[in-house]
Amino acid sequence: MRYQPFPSDLFSKNRNKLIAELPPKSIVLICSNDIMPTNADGSMGFKQQTDLFYLSGLDQEETLLLIYPDAPEAHLREIAFVRETSELIAIWEGHKYTKEEARTISGIENIQWTSNFEAILKTLAYSAETIYMIDNEHMRNSSLVETQNARLVKEIKNKYPLHRIGRLAPILNTLRMKKEPAEIKALQKAIDITEASFRRVLAFTKPGVWENEIEAEFIHEFIKSRSGGFAYTPIIASGANACVLHYIENERICQDGDLLLLDVGACYGNYNADMTRTIPVNGKFSPRQKEVYLAVQAVLNYATDLMRPGIYWVDYQKSVEQFMEEQLIKLGLFTRQDVDNQDPSSPLFKKYFMHGVAHHLGLDVHDVWDKYKPFEAGMVLTCEPGIYIREEGIGIRLENNLLITDGPAINLMANIPIDIDEIEALMSNKNQVD
């Protein structure tokens, strides 16, 4: 692995938090993600199932986790199953976990080969009543691909039809919302790598470069810093492209006078940064660009101050929208009278600010969450207001990653340039990029 291993007690603590939420005689089963195919004999890179990683730290395909706190024998209460390697596998695919390595990473004493899973589960299921399993219950999930965990659910229902099947997602989604210190450290590492890449891009960007060339500068710094690569498909959007929220083609030449919206983040140890900055291609904001930029920054500062324990996401979003509305009036995009006469079901601000201002961040970029639970200390969220004026070809979004505390939120991206003066100063000093 590229990243430094996590302490195994992180995963032991995460398992204990889960165990505390389980009813008696419950088995937990989670398996790894598939290696997804492309065409012919091709495949995509492996990405671990994040709940499995959260509970075990094991970052390898063909892995299963079984937790049974009430197992009659102590050594059967936590079992990790990993792929048995061979000389042939080592030659073609490289090193796979030994049992001792899996034990050290996960803190689980009982490590078995995956081939032993069915026989061991059959023995344990006899004394269990409920089998808890995972499904992707993220509110924004729209994938049509059947996962390995979904196939396992079908298999378990078929083989153990008289057992209750429990939903693990509501429990784990709630637990994962609050981050442990080791998780925050990994997030900060991903953010620091993102900062280094952004500073590199500030020195590189000028009229005439292609959006994809800028993308290449980011990935150069990411890989050099032992990142796992982009946390998500990067948005490198110049000019009018910045008004397309999920523009990912990154195929246009950056023109003199354009703004460049950069929505990128590094992944480190499966934890993800999520940064957005908007910079002038030629190194200088125009007066109108400055005006809109400062309005977005004012909303960002307001939303940052508002992010405190006890606030619900729905109320948070509504409050930020009201503040944004005032900024849009100041920009001359509509008047107070227009607002007073608007259709409440189609507010005017939605034309210029049409997305959520915050989402949880962690092992998933849009991390698992429950929107009906209030913010608590230990949660990490993005804060990303934006203004998109399509008729002017201006799209500006600014995004930081915030750690909620018992006091003011901590901006984990405090070292990443954001003020107009600092961005212009850094872009005016075009250091050679190695």
C-alpha positions in Angstrom: 0.0 0.0 0.0 1.1 3.6 -0.7 -0.2 5.0 2.6 1.1 4.6 6.1 -0.9 1.8 7.9 -3.5 3.0 10.5 -3.2 1.8 14.1 -5.2 -1.4 14.4 -6.9 -0.1 17.6 -8.8 2.3 15.3 -10.6 -0.7 13.7 -11.0 -2.5 17.0 -12.7 0.6 18.4 -14.9 0.9 15.4 -16.0 -2.7 15.8 -16.7 -2.2 19.5 -18.9 0.8 18.6 -20.9 -1.4 16.2 -21.2 -4.3 18.7 -22.7 -1.9 21.3 -25.5 -1.2 18.9 -26.4 -4.9 18.1 -29.2 -6.9 19.7 -28.3 -10.3 21.2 -27.5 -13.2 18.9 -26.6 -11.1 15.9 -24.1 -11.9 13.2 -22.6 -9.2 11.0 -21.4 -10.0 7.5 -19.7 -7.6 5.1 -17.6 -8.5 2.1 -15.3 -6.6 -0.2 -16.2 -4.9 -3.4 -15.8 -6.6 -6.8 -13.0 -5.8 -9.1 -15.1 -4.3 -11.9 -14.6 -5.5 -15.5 -14.1 -3.2 -18.5 -13.9 -5.2 -21.8 -12.1 -8.2 -23.1 -9.9 -9.2 -20.1 -9.6 -5.7 -18.7 -10.6 -4.5 -15.3 -10.8 -1.3 -13.3 -8.6 -0.6 -10.3 -9.8 -2.1 -7.0 -11.7 0.1 -4.5 -12.5 -1.4 -1.1 -16.0 -1.4 0.3 -15.8 1.4 2.8 -17.8 -0.2 5.6 -15.5 -3.2 5.5 -12.4 -0.9 5.6 -14.0 1.1 8.5 -14.3 -2.1 10.6 -11.1 -3.9 9.6 -8.6 -1.8 7.7 -8.2 -4.6 5.2 -7.7 -3.2 1.7 -7.8 -6.3 -0.5 -10.3 -8.0 -2.8 -12.0 -11.3 -1.8 -12.2 -10.3 1.9 -15.0 -11.0 4.3 -15.7 -9.9 7.8 -17.8 -11.8 10.3 -18.6 -10.4 13.7 -20.7 -12.5 16.2 -20.4 -11.1 19.7 -22.4 -13.9 21.3 -20.6 -16.8 19.6 -20.3 -19.6 22.1 -16.5 -19.7 21.7 -14.5 -16.5 22.1 -12.2 -17.1 19.1 -15.2 -17.1 16.8 -16.5 -13.7 17.8 -14.4 -11.8 15.2 -13.2 -13.5 12.1 -11.7 -12.0 8.9 -11.5 -14.1 5.8 -8.8 -13.2 3.2 -7.8 -14.6 -0.1 -5.3 -17.5 0.1 -2.3 -16.7 -2.1 -0.1 -18.9 -4.1 3.1 -18.8 -6.1 1.1 -18.3 -9.3 -0.9 -15.4 -7.8 2.4 -13.9 -6.5 3.9 -14.0 -10.0 0.9 -12.5 -11.8 -0.6 -10.2 -9.3 2.0 -9.6 -6.6 1.9 -9.9 -2.9 -1.3 -10.7 -1.0 -1.9 -10.6 2.7 -0.5 -13.3 4.9 -2.6 -14.2 7.9 -0.2 -12.4 10.2 -0.3 -9.2 8.1 -4.1 -9.3 8.1 -4.0 -9.8 11.9 -1.7 -6.9 12.4 -3.7 -4.5 10.3 -7.1 -5.4 11.6 -6.5 -6.3 15.2 -8.5 -9.5 14.6 -6.9 -12.6 15.9 -8.8 -15.2 13.9 -7.8 -14.9 10.3 -9.1 -17.5 7.9 -8.8 -18.1 4.2 -11.9 -17.1 2.3 -12.5 -20.7 1.2 -13.4 -21.5 4.8 -16.2 -18.9 5.1 -19.2 -21.0 4.3 -18.4 -23.9 6.6 -17.7 -21.5 9.6 -20.8 -19.5 9.0 -22.9 -22.6 8.9 -21.6 -23.6 12.3 -22.3 -20.2 13.8 -25.6 -19.5 12.2 -27.2 -22.3 14.2 -27.1 -20.3 17.4 -27.8 -16.9 15.9 -31.2 -15.2 15.3 -30.4 -12.2 13.1 -27.8 -11.7 10.3 -27.0 -8.1 9.7 -25.8 -7.2 6.2 -24.9 -4.1 4.3 -26.6 -2.5 1.3 -25.9 0.9 -0.3 -28.6 3.0 1.4 -27.0 6.3 0.6 -29.9 8.7 -0.3 -28.1 9.7 -3.5 -27.3 6.1 -4.7 -28.6 5.4 -8.1 -26.3 2.6 -9.2 -27.8 -0.3 -11.2 -24.8 -2.6 -10.7 -25.3 -5.5 -8.3 -22.6 -5.5 -5.7 -20.9 -8.5 -4.1 -22.7 -7.6 -0.9 -26.0 -7.6 -2.7 -25.2 -11.0 -4.0 -24.3 -12.2 -0.5 -27.7 -11.0 0.8 -29.5 -13.1 -1.8 -27.3 -16.1 -0.9 -27.8 -15.8 2.8 -31.6 -15.4 2.4 -31.7 -18.5 0.3 -29.5 -20.6 2.7 -30.9 -19.3 6.0 -34.6 -18.4 5.2 -35.7 -18.6 8.9 -33.1 -16.1 10.1 -34.0 -12.4 10.4 -32.0 -10.2 8.1 -31.0 -6.9 9.7 -30.1 -3.6 8.0 -26.6 -2.7 8.9 -26.5 0.6 7.0 -28.5 2.7 9.4 -26.2 1.7 12.3 -22.9 2.2 10.4 -24.0 5.4 8.7 -24.6 7.0 12.1 -21.3 5.7 13.5 -19.3 6.9 10.6 -20.6 10.4 10.8 -18.3 11.1 13.8 -14.6 10.7 13.0 -11.9 9.3 15.3 -8.5 11.2 15.6 -6.8 8.8 13.3 -9.4 9.4 10.6 -9.1 13.2 10.9 -5.3 12.7 10.6 -5.8 10.8 7.3 -8.2 13.5 6.0 -5.7 16.2 6.9 -3.0 14.3 5.0 -5.3 14.1 1.9 -6.0 17.8 2.3 -2.3 18.7 2.6 -1.5 16.8 -0.6 -4.4 18.7 -2.3 -2.9 22.0 -1.1 0.5 21.2 -2.6 -1.1 20.3 -5.9 -3.2 23.5 -5.9 -0.1 25.6 -5.3 1.5 23.8 -8.2 -1.4 24.6 -10.5 -1.4 28.3 -9.4 2.2 28.5 -10.8 1.3 26.6 -13.9 -2.0 28.2 -15.1 -2.0 30.8 -17.8 -3.9 31.6 -21.0 -3.5 28.9 -23.6 -3.1 25.9 -21.4 -5.6 23.1 -21.7 -7.9 22.0 -18.9 -6.5 18.5 -19.2 -3.0 19.8 -18.8 -4.0 21.3 -15.4 -5.6 18.0 -14.5 -2.2 16.4 -15.2 -0.5 18.8 -12.8 -2.8 17.7 -10.0 -2.3 14.0 -10.6 1.5 14.4 -10.8 1.6 15.9 -7.3 -0.9 13.4 -6.0 1.0 10.4 -7.1 4.3 11.9 -6.1 2.9 12.3 -2.6 1.8 8.7 -2.3 -1.9 9.5 -2.7 -4.3 7.0 -4.1 -5.1 9.5 -6.8 -8.1 11.7 -7.3 -10.8 11.2 -4.7 -13.4 11.7 -7.4 -13.4 12.6 -11.1 -11.9 16.1 -11.1 -13.7 19.2 -12.4 -11.3 21.6 -14.3 -13.8 24.1 -15.7 -12.8 27.2 -17.5 -15.1 30.0 -18.7 -18.7 28.9 -19.2 -17.9 25.4 -18.2 -17.8 26.5 -14.6 -21.6 26.9 -14.8 -21.9 23.2 -15.4 -22.0 21.6 -11.9 -20.5 18.3 -12.9 -18.4 19.2 -15.9 -15.7 16.5 -16.1 -14.7 16.5 -19.8 -11.7 18.9 -19.0 -11.1 19.4 -22.7 -11.1 23.1 -23.4 -8.3 25.7 -23.8 -8.2 28.2 -21.0 -8.7 31.7 -22.4 -7.4 35.1 -21.3 -10.1 36.7 -19.1 -11.7 33.4 -18.1 -12.2 32.1 -14.6 -11.1 28.5 -13.8 -13.1 26.5 -11.3 -11.1 23.7 -9.8 -13.1 21.0 -7.9 -10.5 18.4 -6.9 -9.3 16.3 -4.0 -6.7 13.8 -3.2 -7.4 10.4 -1.6 -5.1 9.1 1.1 -5.5 5.9 2.9 -9.1 5.7 1.5 -9.9 9.1 3.1 -10.8 11.9 0.8 -10.3 15.6 0.5 -12.8 17.8 -1.4 -11.6 21.2 -2.4 -13.0 23.9 -4.7 -11.2 27.0 -5.7 -11.8 29.5 -8.5 -8.9 31.4 -10.0 -8.4 33.8 -12.9 -6.7 32.2 -15.9 -4.5 35.3 -16.5 -3.8 35.8 -12.8 -6.0 38.9 -12.3 -9.7 39.0 -11.4 -11.8 41.5 -13.3 -13.9 44.0 -11.2 -17.1 41.9 -11.9 -15.3 38.7 -11.1 -14.0 40.1 -7.9 -17.5 41.3 -6.9 -19.0 37.9 -7.4 -16.1 36.1 -5.8 -16.3 38.2 -2.7 -20.1 37.5 -2.5 -19.3 33.7 -2.6 -16.6 34.1 0.0 -19.0 36.0 2.3 -21.5 33.1 2.1 -18.6 30.7 2.8 -17.6 32.6 5.9 -21.2 32.9 7.1 -21.8 29.2 6.5 -18.6 28.3 8.3 -19.6 30.3 11.4 -23.0 28.7 11.4 -21.7 25.1 11.4 -22.0 24.2 15.1 -23.3 21.3 17.1 -27.1 21.0 17.4 -28.0 22.4 14.0 -29.9 20.2 11.6 -28.7 20.0 8.0 -32.1 21.1 6.6 -32.1 24.2 8.8 -28.5 24.9 8.0 -29.2 24.8 4.2 -32.2 27.1 4.6 -30.2 29.7 6.6 -27.4 29.7 4.1 -29.9 30.1 1.2 -31.4 33.2 2.9 -27.9 34.7 3.3 -27.1 33.9 -0.3 -30.3 35.6 -1.4 -29.1 38.9 0.1 -25.8 38.5 -1.7 -27.5 37.9 -5.1 -29.6 41.1 -4.5 -26.4 43.1 -3.9 -25.0 41.7 -7.2 -28.0 43.1 -9.0 -29.3 39.7 -10.2 -32.8 40.5 -8.8 -34.4 42.9 -6.4 -36.0 42.7 -3.0 -39.3 43.4 -4.7 -38.7 40.5 -7.0 -38.2 38.3 -4.0 -41.3 39.5 -2.3 -43.3 38.7 -5.5 -41.6 35.3 -6.3 -43.3 31.9 -6.4 -42.3 30.3 -3.0 -42.0 26.9 -4.7 -39.5 28.3 -7.2 -37.3 30.9 -5.4 -35.2 33.2 -7.5 -31.9 32.3 -5.9 -32.2 28.7 -7.3 -31.2 30.1 -10.8 -27.8 31.1 -9.4 -27.3 28.7 -6.5 -29.0 25.3 -7.0 -27.1 22.8 -4.9 -26.5 21.8 -1.3 -23.9 23.8 0.7 -22.5 20.9 2.8 -22.1 17.1 2.8 -20.3 14.7 5.1 -16.7 13.7 4.1 -14.7 10.7 5.0 -14.1 7.2 3.4 -16.6 8.3 0.8 -16.5 11.8 -0.7 -20.3 12.1 -0.2 -19.9 10.2 3.0 -22.8 8.2 4.6 -25.0 10.3 6.8 -28.5 10.8 8.3 -29.8 14.2 7.3 -32.3 14.1 10.2 -29.6 14.0 12.9 -28.0 17.2 14.1 -24.4 18.2 13.7 -22.1 16.9 16.4 -18.5 17.6 17.4 -16.2 15.2 15.5 -18.1 15.3 12.2 -16.3 16.5 9.1 -18.3 18.3 6.4 -17.6 20.3 3.3 -18.8 23.8 3.0 -19.3 24.8 -0.7 -21.4 27.8 -1.7 -21.3 28.9 -5.3 -22.8 31.5 -7.7 -23.4 30.6 -11.3 -24.3 33.4 -13.7 -24.7 31.6 -17.0 -25.6 34.8 -18.9 -22.3 36.3 -17.9 -20.2 33.1 -18.2 -19.2 33.4 -14.6 -19.2 30.4 -12.3 -17.5 30.6 -8.9 -17.6 28.0 -6.1 -15.4 27.9 -3.0 -15.2 24.8 -0.8 -13.5 24.0 2.5 -13.5 20.9 4.7 -14.7 21.7 8.2 -14.3 19.7 11.5 -17.1 20.5 13.9 -16.0 21.0 17.5 -17.8 22.1 20.6 -16.8 25.7 19.6 -16.2 27.2 16.2 -15.6 24.7 13.3 -12.0 24.1 12.4 -11.2 24.7 8.8 -8.9 21.8 7.8 -8.1 23.8 4.6 -7.0 26.9 6.3 -3.6 26.7 4.6 -5.0 26.5 1.1 -5.0 30.0 -0.6 -8.4 31.5 -1.0 -8.2 35.3 -0.6 -8.1 37.2 -3.9 -4.8 39.0 -3.0 -3.0 35.8 -2.1 -4.2 34.0 -5.3 -3.2 36.9 -7.5 0.2 37.2 -5.8 1.0 33.5 -6.2 -0.1 33.5 -9.8 2.1 36.6 -10.6 5.1 34.7 -9.4 5.3 31.9 -12.0 7.8 29.5 -10.5 9.1 26.8 -12.7 7.1 23.6 -12.1 9.3 20.5 -11.9 
